[in-house]
Amino acid sequence: MNSEELIFEFENGEDVIQERLDLAAERIGELPSESLSNEKFDDYFKRTAGFVSMVLDTYKWVLEGGPDKDDLASLQKRNRQLFEDILPENYAVSYGNPDYAVENLSKDYGQLLSSLYFELRSMIGYAFEKKKEELVIRIELFLEVYGVFKATDESGALPKFEDLKKIMYWFYSDYAETERIARFASIVDPSESFFRDIITGSDLSDVRYLYKFGEYITDNEIKTAEHLASLSQEDIDRMATTFTEGYRIGFEMTGKDITIKKTASIIYNLGFERIIKKAIENLKAIDLDSTIYRSIQSTFYMGGNATRSACTGAVPNKQFDYDHKDDEGLFLDSQLVNRRLEAVRAAGEKYKAKAKLFGGPAVIEVFGENPFSPQPKANAVQLSASQRKMMGEYKVQASLITNEYIIGKERSFTIISFPIPEIGENFKTIFDEVVRINTLDYKLYQTIQQRIVDALDEAEYVEVKGMGDNHTDIKVCMHELKDKSKETNFENCVADVNIPVGEVFTSPKLTGTEGVLHVTGVYLEGLFFKNLEINFKDGCTTTYTCTNFESEEENKKYIEDNILFNHKMLPIGEFAIGTNTLAYVIARKYGIEERLPILIAEKTGPHFAVGDTCYSYEEDNVTYNPDGKAIVARENEISCKRTTNPSEAYFSCHTDITIPYDELGSIRAVRADGSSVTIIEKGRFVLPGTEELNKPLDGEF
């Protein structure tokens, strides 16, 4: 190494980081020979140090090329060892389980040390990506906490809980900017190519490549990869092109210029690499580089959300993620919120140029996993009422800042879904049926849906009623159309940003919109809601309940955490009528309706979204339907505040709730004079010109 290289390395801090990592690793190696007088705390630190040692060993193994050298059995053994502590069968005696930690270490210490262990587990991905700084700061945090216990142990006392909490607080404050900048870079900077390099540089017919990512690997990922490996390149090309064309058409349909963008992010679950490899090529053909970034389970990023929103392998234990979604409640205050907002701003400024070129995400979702209904735990950290308010406000402010750099009115997206093997023995057949659903003739649906749009544009309000056990009864008010020959309230949605085809949607007028929305059972973001009921007045939530838990308090909190996302109320941001009856029938034929992703489920009946409108941050962009009419319903009485008080205009959430056809009594478009036209009656389309949609319902599919 010459002198110039030494200077460069020093100026970039690499030598300092390496020295810190070496010292931290050496100290971790000393812990097994030491003991605390309190056996339970001693057990925690020794077991946790053992996990850290395993991560450091994995980091060394990666540096030495282990992922390319080891046989399949060795790769599987290491993968299992890294994740086995939190797997459901071991979780009862894991310090990642707040119940176990509190039982053994007391309430305060148990919650804090369980949260620390949760944070340390994020190091697995960093070890595979060779990110030394992310490793060292977490190991130093662990050692600092251990050091405080060690110092007080000599006197036979435990450290003051407040002192430990301050250590955690300053860790999340001091590194807020570093972490946010690194995260933002992974989204907008294509030079961050860890995932992409594996996909484009590996033999995808050899499933050993799956173990290069540093994610938990199960039969789902392996069998998905094997199934795709069995398909012809023509089949792969067709699926990938449907996906990337949806992305391109999304720009075209909304009048946005894709040529000013140079980057698109790809988000997917491991196992789909053959499709992703072709998608990377397709995007490159239209002058777009790809970023692919990991879903990181860290208190830096959770913010009350237990679901994973970036690239991931299998989730080792969804209950573990759920138990730690609110860990920042241990120390969150207004000062830390402001620090995080400063970090969001700093990340945007550092990557301003690349953010300007970022076009938005292209997402492959998966479905078919065994249903998960979380168990609320009293020993898990809970946000206080004031913290919930702060978190809700933070998300809104963070999204507003991000929108200054990744400009909403210039970006687009696309989403498509595929099943995974866990869906059952009919996986391959279901996979083929979903491909069929995803590639339906959008021109046919466009024509039929235009009939529905034309009828709905006659309405002053739309009336939606359930039947059977569903007691939905809601009136949805429409915006006034000043010139019906040139304006429309509903978007005629075909296969572009939301694949598959099959809905017409609007952002309704809030004033006068009222009633009850009810579904007997629905999965939202992987969480099950039984007998979900939400009441609305002037388009906003008032009361709500479900029957998931015995306690009404727990039921309400479940909705507040996972639908309202800690807001006092949310408006109806979207009303839509799904028209994809084929998806509905196929789901029921194979008994997978409860496992459908919202992307497909929302097309299988009318749905309401609570939160932001479909056009948030893009209200001033005029969008047109294929018939040339301008869509005027782009904002409501709340989102219009964006020009005077943006913090009150947006909620940074949008959750779709679908009523299936078999629970749907009627949808009627009611005119100002009281006359009406019926769109759906007893789960069947009855509007003239929509009869084709009943064929799957009548067995013709």
C-alpha positions in Angstrom: 0.0 0.0 0.0 1.5 3.4 -1.0 1.4 6.6 1.0 -1.6 8.0 -0.9 -3.6 4.9 -0.2 -2.7 5.1 3.5 -3.9 8.7 3.7 -7.1 7.8 1.9 -7.8 4.9 4.2 -7.1 7.1 7.3 -9.3 9.9 6.1 -12.2 7.6 5.5 -11.8 6.1 9.0 -11.4 2.5 7.8 -8.3 1.9 9.9 -10.1 3.3 13.0 -13.2 1.2 12.4 -11.0 -1.9 12.0 -9.2 -1.1 15.2 -12.4 -0.7 17.1 -13.7 -4.0 15.7 -10.6 -5.8 16.6 -10.7 -4.5 20.2 -14.4 -5.3 20.5 -13.9 -8.8 19.2 -11.0 -9.3 21.7 -13.2 -8.1 24.6 -16.1 -10.4 23.5 -13.6 -13.3 23.5 -12.8 -12.6 27.2 -16.4 -12.6 28.5 -16.8 -16.4 28.8 -14.0 -16.5 31.4 -15.7 -13.8 33.5 -18.6 -14.1 35.8 -21.2 -11.8 37.4 -22.4 -12.7 40.9 -26.0 -12.6 39.8 -26.3 -15.9 37.9 -29.3 -14.9 35.8 -27.6 -11.7 34.5 -24.4 -13.7 34.0 -26.4 -16.2 31.9 -27.8 -13.3 29.8 -24.4 -11.8 29.0 -22.7 -15.0 28.3 -25.4 -16.3 26.0 -25.6 -13.0 24.2 -21.8 -12.8 23.9 -22.0 -16.3 22.4 -24.3 -15.0 19.7 -22.0 -12.0 19.0 -19.1 -14.4 18.7 -21.0 -16.4 16.2 -21.7 -13.3 14.1 -18.0 -12.3 14.3 -17.1 -15.8 13.2 -19.6 -15.5 10.3 -18.1 -12.1 9.3 -14.6 -13.7 9.2 -16.0 -16.7 7.2 -17.6 -14.3 4.7 -14.3 -12.4 4.3 -12.6 -15.7 3.5 -15.1 -16.6 0.8 -17.1 -19.2 2.8 -20.4 -18.6 1.1 -18.8 -19.6 -2.2 -16.8 -22.6 -0.9 -19.0 -24.5 1.6 -21.3 -27.4 0.6 -25.0 -27.2 1.0 -25.1 -29.0 4.3 -22.6 -26.7 5.9 -24.4 -23.6 4.6 -27.7 -24.9 6.0 -26.1 -25.7 9.4 -24.6 -22.2 9.8 -27.9 -20.6 8.7 -29.8 -22.6 11.3 -27.4 -21.7 14.0 -27.6 -18.0 13.4 -31.4 -17.9 13.7 -32.3 -20.9 15.9 -32.5 -19.0 19.2 -35.6 -17.1 18.1 -37.4 -19.8 16.2 -40.8 -20.6 17.6 -39.7 -23.9 19.1 -36.9 -22.2 21.1 -38.5 -18.8 21.7 -39.9 -19.7 25.2 -36.4 -19.7 26.6 -34.9 -17.0 24.4 -33.8 -13.6 25.8 -35.4 -12.2 22.6 -38.7 -13.1 24.2 -39.7 -10.3 26.6 -41.7 -12.7 28.7 -38.7 -14.9 29.4 -36.4 -11.9 29.8 -38.7 -10.2 32.3 -39.3 -13.5 34.2 -35.6 -13.9 34.7 -34.2 -10.4 34.9 -37.2 -8.4 36.2 -39.5 -5.9 34.4 -37.2 -3.0 33.7 -33.9 -4.8 33.1 -35.7 -7.6 31.2 -37.3 -5.3 28.7 -34.2 -3.3 28.2 -31.9 -6.3 27.8 -34.3 -8.1 25.5 -34.4 -4.9 23.4 -30.6 -4.9 23.3 -30.6 -8.5 22.1 -33.1 -7.6 19.4 -30.8 -4.9 18.2 -27.8 -7.2 18.2 -29.6 -9.6 15.9 -29.5 -7.1 13.1 -25.8 -7.7 12.9 -26.3 -10.9 10.9 -27.1 -9.1 7.6 -24.3 -6.6 8.2 -21.8 -9.5 8.6 -22.7 -10.8 5.2 -22.5 -7.4 3.7 -19.1 -6.8 5.3 -20.3 -3.6 7.0 -17.8 -3.1 9.8 -19.2 0.1 11.3 -22.7 -1.3 11.7 -21.2 -4.3 13.4 -18.8 -2.4 15.7 -21.3 0.2 17.0 -23.7 -2.6 18.1 -20.9 -4.7 19.8 -19.6 -1.6 21.6 -23.2 -0.9 22.8 -23.4 -4.4 24.2 -20.0 -4.1 25.8 -20.8 -0.7 27.4 -24.0 -2.1 29.0 -22.0 -5.2 30.2 -19.3 -2.9 31.5 -21.8 -1.0 33.7 -23.0 -4.4 35.2 -19.5 -5.5 35.7 -18.5 -2.3 37.5 -21.4 -2.4 39.9 -21.1 -6.2 40.4 -18.1 -5.8 42.7 -20.4 -4.1 45.3 -23.1 -6.8 44.8 -25.5 -4.2 43.3 -27.2 -3.9 40.0 -26.7 -0.7 37.9 -29.3 2.0 38.0 -31.9 1.3 35.3 -31.9 5.0 34.3 -28.1 4.8 33.6 -28.7 1.8 31.3 -31.6 3.6 29.6 -29.4 6.6 28.9 -26.8 4.4 27.2 -29.5 3.0 24.9 -30.9 6.5 24.4 -27.6 8.0 23.3 -26.8 5.1 21.1 -29.9 5.7 19.1 -29.3 9.5 19.1 -25.6 9.5 18.3 -25.9 7.1 15.4 -29.3 8.3 14.1 -27.7 10.2 11.2 -25.1 7.5 10.3 -27.8 4.9 10.1 -30.3 7.0 8.2 -27.7 8.1 5.6 -26.7 4.4 5.1 -30.3 3.4 4.7 -31.1 6.1 2.3 -28.0 5.3 0.2 -29.1 1.7 -0.1 -32.4 2.9 -1.6 -31.2 5.5 -4.1 -27.6 4.7 -4.9 -27.1 1.8 -7.4 -23.5 1.4 -6.3 -24.9 -0.3 -3.2 -25.0 -3.6 -5.1 -24.8 -6.5 -2.5 -28.1 -8.2 -3.4 -27.8 -7.3 -7.1 -24.3 -8.8 -7.4 -25.4 -12.1 -5.9 -28.4 -12.3 -8.3 -26.5 -11.4 -11.5 -23.3 -13.3 -10.6 -24.6 -16.6 -9.2 -25.6 -19.9 -10.7 -29.3 -19.7 -9.9 -29.8 -23.4 -10.6 -27.7 -24.2 -7.6 -29.7 -23.3 -4.5 -26.5 -22.7 -2.5 -26.7 -19.1 -3.7 -29.6 -18.4 -1.3 -27.2 -18.7 1.6 -25.1 -15.8 0.4 -27.7 -13.1 1.5 -27.5 -13.5 5.2 -31.3 -14.2 5.5 -33.1 -17.1 7.1 -33.7 -19.8 4.5 -36.5 -22.4 4.6 -38.2 -24.8 2.2 -40.3 -21.8 0.9 -37.2 -20.1 -0.5 -35.6 -23.3 -1.8 -38.7 -24.8 -3.4 -39.6 -21.4 -5.0 -36.1 -21.2 -6.5 -36.3 -24.8 -7.6 -39.7 -24.2 -9.2 -38.5 -21.2 -11.1 -35.4 -23.1 -12.2 -37.8 -25.7 -13.8 -39.5 -23.1 -15.9 -38.5 -22.1 -19.4 -36.7 -18.9 -20.0 -39.8 -17.8 -22.0 -42.0 -18.3 -19.0 -39.5 -16.3 -16.8 -39.3 -13.6 -19.4 -43.1 -13.3 -19.5 -43.5 -12.9 -15.7 -40.6 -10.5 -15.5 -41.8 -8.4 -18.4 -45.3 -8.2 -16.9 -43.7 -6.9 -13.8 -41.4 -4.3 -15.4 -43.9 -3.2 -18.0 -46.3 -2.4 -15.2 -43.6 -0.1 -13.8 -43.0 1.6 -17.1 -46.7 1.9 -17.9 -47.3 3.4 -14.4 -45.3 6.4 -15.5 -47.0 6.6 -18.9 -50.5 6.4 -17.6 -49.9 9.2 -15.1 -48.1 11.5 -17.5 -44.8 11.3 -15.7 -41.5 11.4 -17.6 -39.6 8.1 -16.9 -36.6 9.4 -19.0 -35.5 11.8 -16.2 -35.1 8.8 -13.8 -32.0 6.6 -13.6 -32.8 4.2 -10.7 -35.6 1.9 -9.6 -35.6 -0.2 -6.4 -36.6 -3.8 -6.5 -38.2 -5.3 -3.4 -38.9 -9.0 -3.2 -38.6 -12.2 -1.1 -35.8 -14.6 -1.7 -36.4 -17.4 -4.1 -37.5 -15.3 -7.0 -34.0 -14.5 -8.3 -34.6 -15.8 -11.9 -37.4 -13.3 -12.3 -35.4 -10.6 -10.6 -32.4 -11.2 -12.8 -34.5 -10.7 -15.9 -36.2 -7.7 -14.3 -32.8 -6.1 -13.7 -32.1 -6.6 -17.4 -35.5 -5.2 -18.5 -35.0 -2.1 -16.4 -31.5 -1.6 -17.7 -32.9 -1.7 -21.2 -35.0 1.4 -20.4 -31.9 3.1 -18.8 -32.7 2.3 -15.2 -30.2 0.9 -12.7 -31.5 -1.2 -9.9 -31.1 -0.9 -6.1 -32.1 -3.9 -3.9 -31.9 -3.4 -0.2 -32.5 -5.5 2.9 -35.3 -5.3 5.4 -33.5 -4.5 8.7 -35.0 -5.5 12.0 -33.6 -2.8 14.2 -35.1 -0.2 16.6 -33.6 2.4 14.3 -36.3 1.4 11.7 -39.2 -0.4 13.4 -41.4 2.6 14.4 -44.3 0.4 15.6 -44.3 -1.7 12.5 -43.8 -5.4 12.8 -44.0 -6.2 9.1 -41.0 -6.3 6.7 -41.0 -3.7 3.9 -37.8 -4.5 1.9 -36.0 -7.6 0.7 -36.1 -10.5 3.0 -35.8 -14.2 3.4 -38.1 -16.2 5.6 -39.2 -14.5 8.8 -37.8 -16.7 11.6 -40.5 -15.8 14.1 -43.2 -13.1 13.4 -44.0 -13.0 17.1 -40.4 -11.9 17.8 -40.8 -9.0 15.3 -44.1 -8.1 16.8 -42.8 -8.2 20.4 -40.1 -5.6 19.6 -42.0 -3.3 17.3 -42.3 -0.6 20.0 -39.0 -1.0 21.8 -38.2 2.6 21.3 -40.8 3.2 24.0 -38.1 2.6 26.5 -36.5 6.0 25.7 -38.4 7.9 23.0 -38.9 11.6 23.7 -39.4 14.7 21.7 -35.6 15.4 21.5 -35.0 12.0 20.0 -37.8 12.5 17.5 -36.2 15.8 16.4 -32.9 14.1 16.2 -34.3 11.5 13.9 -35.9 14.2 11.7 -32.6 15.9 11.4 -31.1 12.6 10.3 -33.8 12.2 7.6 -32.9 15.7 6.4 -29.2 14.9 6.5 -29.6 11.8 4.4 -31.7 13.6 1.8 -29.1 16.3 1.6 -26.2 13.9 1.2 -27.9 12.0 -1.5 -29.9 14.8 -3.1 -28.6 14.2 -6.6 -29.2 10.5 -6.6 -32.6 10.9 -4.9 -33.7 13.2 -7.8 -33.0 10.3 -10.2 -34.8 7.7 -8.2 -38.0 6.5 -9.9 -39.6 4.5 -7.1 -40.0 0.8 -6.2 -41.0 -2.2 -8.2 -42.3 -4.8 -5.7 -42.9 -8.5 -5.8 -45.0 -9.6 -2.8 -45.5 -13.2 -1.7 -48.4 -14.9 -0.1 -49.4 -18.3 1.2 -47.7 -18.4 4.6 -49.5 -19.9 7.5 -51.8 -17.2 9.0 -50.3 -15.3 11.9 -52.3 -13.7 14.7 -49.9 -12.1 17.2 -50.2 -12.6 20.9 -50.0 -9.3 22.8 -47.6 -9.5 25.7 -47.8 -7.3 28.8 -44.0 -7.6 29.1 -43.3 -6.3 25.6 -42.5 -2.6 25.5 -45.6 -0.4 25.0 -45.6 3.2 23.7 -47.3 5.6 26.0 -50.1 7.8 24.7 -47.7 10.7 24.3 -45.2 8.5 22.5 -47.8 7.2 20.1 -48.7 10.8 19.3 -45.0 11.6 18.8 -44.5 8.6 16.6 -47.5 9.4 14.4 -46.3 13.0 14.0 -42.7 11.8 13.2 -43.9 9.5 10.4 -45.8 12.3 8.8 -42.9 14.8 9.1 -40.3 12.2 7.9 -42.5 11.5 4.8 -42.8 15.2 4.1 -39.0 15.6 4.3 -38.4 12.5 2.1 -40.8 13.8 -0.4 -38.7 16.9 -0.9 -35.9 14.7 -2.2 -37.8 11.7 -3.7 -40.5 13.9 -5.3 -43.8 12.1 -5.1 -45.3 13.7 -8.2 -42.3 12.5 -10.3 -42.1 8.9 -9.1 -44.1 5.8 -9.6 -44.2 2.2 -8.6 -45.6 -1.3 -9.4 -46.6 -4.3 -7.3 -47.2 -7.9 -8.3 -47.8 -11.0 -6.1 -46.9 -14.7 -6.3 -47.6 -17.6 -4.0 -44.9 -19.5 -2.1 -44.8 -23.3 -1.4 -46.2 -23.0 2.1 -49.6 -22.4 0.5 -50.0 -26.1 0.2 -49.6 -29.2 -2.0 -51.2 -27.4 -5.0 -48.4 -24.8 -5.0 -47.4 -25.3 -8.6 -51.0 -25.2 -9.9 -51.8 -22.2 -7.8 -48.6 -20.5 -9.0 -49.7 -21.1 -12.6 -53.2 -19.7 -11.8 -51.7 -16.6 -10.3 -49.6 -16.1 -13.4 -52.8 -16.3 -15.3 -54.5 -13.8 -13.1 -51.5 -11.4 -13.4 -51.6 -11.5 -17.2 -55.3 -11.1 -17.9 -56.5 -9.1 -20.9 -56.4 -5.6 -19.5 -58.2 -4.2 -22.6 -61.3 -6.3 -21.8 -61.3 -5.1 -18.2 -60.8 -1.6 -19.2 -63.9 -1.6 -21.4 -66.1 -3.3 -18.7 -64.8 -1.0 -16.0 -65.6 2.0 -18.0 -69.2 1.0 -17.9 -69.0 1.0 -14.1 -67.2 4.3 -14.0 -69.8 5.9 -16.2 -72.6 4.7 -13.9 -70.8 5.8 -10.8 -70.2 9.3 -12.2 -74.0 9.7 -12.2 -74.0 9.4 -8.4 -74.2 12.0 -5.7 -73.3 9.2 -3.3 -72.7 5.4 -3.4 -74.5 3.1 -1.0 -72.7 -0.2 0.0 -74.5 -2.8 2.1 -73.4 -6.3 3.3 -75.5 -9.4 3.5 -75.6 -12.5 5.7 -73.3 -12.1 8.7 -71.8 -8.9 7.2 -73.6 -5.8 8.5 -71.8 -3.1 6.4 -74.1 -0.2 5.7 -72.2 2.9 4.5 -72.9 5.9 2.4 -70.0 7.2 0.3 -70.2 10.8 -1.0 -68.8 11.8 -4.4 -67.1 15.0 -5.5 -69.1 17.2 -7.7 -68.4 16.9 -11.4 -68.7 20.3 -13.1 -68.4 18.9 -16.7 -69.2 15.2 -16.9 -68.1 15.1 -20.6 -64.5 15.9 -19.4 -64.4 14.9 -15.8 -64.7 11.7 -13.7 -64.4 10.7 -10.1 -63.1 7.2 -10.6 -59.9 5.9 -12.0 -60.2 3.0 -14.4 -57.3 0.9 -13.1 -55.7 -1.7 -15.3 -52.5 -3.7 -15.0 -49.9 -1.0 -14.4 -48.9 0.0 -10.8 -51.2 -2.5 -9.2 -51.0 -5.9 -10.9 -53.4 -7.7 -11.5 -56.2 -5.8 -13.3 -59.5 -5.3 -11.7 -60.7 -2.2 -9.9 -62.1 1.3 -10.2 -61.3 3.6 -7.4 -61.8 7.1 -6.1 -60.9 9.4 -3.2 -64.3 10.2 -1.8 -65.7 13.4 -0.4 -65.6 13.1 3.4 -68.4 15.4 4.3 -71.6 13.3 4.5 -69.7 9.9 4.2 -70.9 7.9 7.1 -71.9 4.4 8.3 -70.3 1.2 9.3 -67.8 -1.0 7.5 -67.7 -4.6 8.6 -65.8 -7.7 7.5 -66.2 -11.1 9.2 -62.5 -11.8 8.8 -59.6 -10.2 7.0 -55.8 -10.3 6.8 -54.1 -6.9 6.7 -50.3 -6.8 6.3 -50.2 -10.4 7.5 -52.2 -9.8 10.6 -55.7 -11.4 11.0 -58.7 -9.3 12.1 -61.8 -11.1 13.2 -65.2 -9.3 12.9 -63.5 -6.0 12.1 -65.9 -3.1 12.5 -65.2 0.6 11.9 -67.7 3.4 12.2 -67.4 6.6 10.2 -68.8 10.1 10.5 -68.0 12.7 7.8 -65.6 10.2 6.3 -63.5 9.7 9.5 -63.2 6.9 11.9 -65.1 7.3 15.1 -65.5 3.9 16.9 -63.9 0.6 16.1 -63.7 -2.9 17.4 -62.9 -6.5 16.5 -63.2 -9.9 18.3 -59.6 -11.1 18.2 -59.1 -10.9 22.0 -61.3 -11.3 25.0 -60.5 -7.8 26.2 -62.2 -5.0 24.4 -59.2 -2.8 25.4 -56.9 -5.2 23.6 -59.1 -5.3 20.5 -59.1 -1.5 20.2 -55.4 -1.3 20.8 -54.8 -3.9 18.1 -56.7 -1.7 15.6 -55.0 1.5 16.9 -51.5 -0.1 16.5 -52.0 -1.8 13.1 -54.7 0.1 11.2 -54.8 3.6 12.7 -51.0 3.5 13.3 -51.3 5.6 16.5 -53.4 8.3 14.9 -56.5 9.5 16.8 -58.6 9.1 13.7 -58.1 8.4 10.0 -60.2 9.4 7.0 -61.4 7.2 4.2 -58.7 7.8 1.6 -60.1 5.4 -1.0 -63.3 3.7 -2.1 -63.1 1.1 -4.8 -65.0 -1.7 -6.5 -62.9 -4.7 -7.3 -63.8 -6.5 -10.6 -61.4 -9.5 -10.7 -63.9 -12.3 -10.1 -61.5 -14.8 -11.5 -59.1 -14.2 -8.6 -62.0 -14.5 -6.2 -63.1 -17.8 -7.6 -59.6 -19.3 -7.8 -59.0 -18.3 -4.2 -62.1 -20.1 -3.1 -61.4 -23.1 -5.3 -58.1 -23.8 -3.6 -59.2 -22.5 -0.2 -56.6 -19.7 -0.1 -58.8 -16.7 0.3 -57.5 -16.0 3.8 -54.0 -16.0 2.4 -54.4 -13.6 -0.5 -52.3 -10.5 -0.3 -54.2 -7.2 -0.3 -53.0 -6.6 -3.8 -55.1 -9.4 -5.1 -57.7 -9.4 -2.3 -58.7 -5.8 -3.0 -59.7 -6.8 -6.5 -62.2 -9.4 -5.2 -64.8 -7.0 -3.9 -65.4 -3.4 -2.9 -62.8 -2.0 -0.5 -62.2 1.0 1.6 -58.8 2.4 2.6 -58.3 4.4 5.7 -55.4 6.9 5.7 -54.0 8.9 2.9 -55.7 9.2 -0.5 -54.5 7.3 -3.6 -53.0 10.6 -4.8 -51.1 11.8 -1.7 -48.3 14.2 -2.6 -49.5 14.1 -6.2 -52.8 16.0 -5.9 -51.7 18.7 -8.4 -50.9 16.2 -11.1 -53.8 15.8 -13.5 -54.4 12.2 -14.2 -56.6 10.9 -17.1 -58.5 7.8 -17.7 -58.1 5.9 -21.1 -61.3 7.7 -22.3 -59.5 11.1 -21.9 -61.5 12.3 -18.9 -59.6 14.0 -16.1 -59.8 12.4 -12.6 -60.9 15.2 -10.3 -61.2 13.3 -7.0 -57.6 13.6 -6.1 -58.0 15.1 -2.7 -60.4 15.4 0.2 -61.2 17.9 3.0 -58.1 16.8 4.9 -55.5 16.4 2.2 -56.3 19.8 0.8 -54.6 21.2 3.9 -51.3 20.3 2.3 -50.9 23.9 1.0 -51.4 25.5 4.5 -50.5 22.9 7.0 -48.9 19.7 5.5 -48.5 18.0 8.9 -52.3 17.9 9.1 -52.8 16.8 5.5 -51.1 13.4 5.5 -50.9 10.3 7.8 -48.2 8.2 6.1 -50.4 5.1 6.0 -53.0 3.6 3.7 -54.7 0.3 4.6 -57.2 -1.4 2.3 -60.1 -3.4 3.8 -62.0 -5.5 1.3 -65.6 -6.9 1.5 -65.7 -10.2 -0.4 -68.4 -10.7 -3.0 -70.1 -13.4 -0.9 -70.6 -10.9 1.9 -71.8 -8.1 -0.4 -75.5 -7.3 -0.5 -75.5 -4.4 -2.9 -73.7 -1.4 -4.4 -76.0 1.3 -5.7 -75.1 4.7 -7.3 -77.7 7.2 -6.0 -78.3 10.3 -8.1 -79.2 13.7 -6.7 -82.9 13.2 -7.5 -83.0 10.0 -5.5 -83.0 7.6 -8.4 -80.3 5.0 -8.6 -78.5 2.4 -10.6 -77.4 -0.9 -9.1 -73.9 -2.1 -9.8 -73.9 -5.2 -7.7 -76.8 -7.2 -6.2 -76.3 -10.2 -3.9 -72.7 -10.6 -5.0 -73.3 -10.5 -8.8 -72.7 -7.7 -11.2 -76.0 -6.5 -12.6 -75.1 -3.3 -14.4 -75.6 -3.8 -18.2 -72.3 -4.4 -19.9 -70.6 -6.1 -16.9 -72.1 -9.6 -17.4 -68.7 -11.0 -18.4 -67.5 -10.5 -14.8 -70.1 -13.1 -13.6 -68.7 -15.9 -15.7 -66.1 -17.0 -13.2 -68.7 -16.7 -10.4 -70.9 -19.0 -12.5 -68.2 -21.6 -13.0 -66.9 -20.4 -16.5 -63.2 -20.0 -15.9 
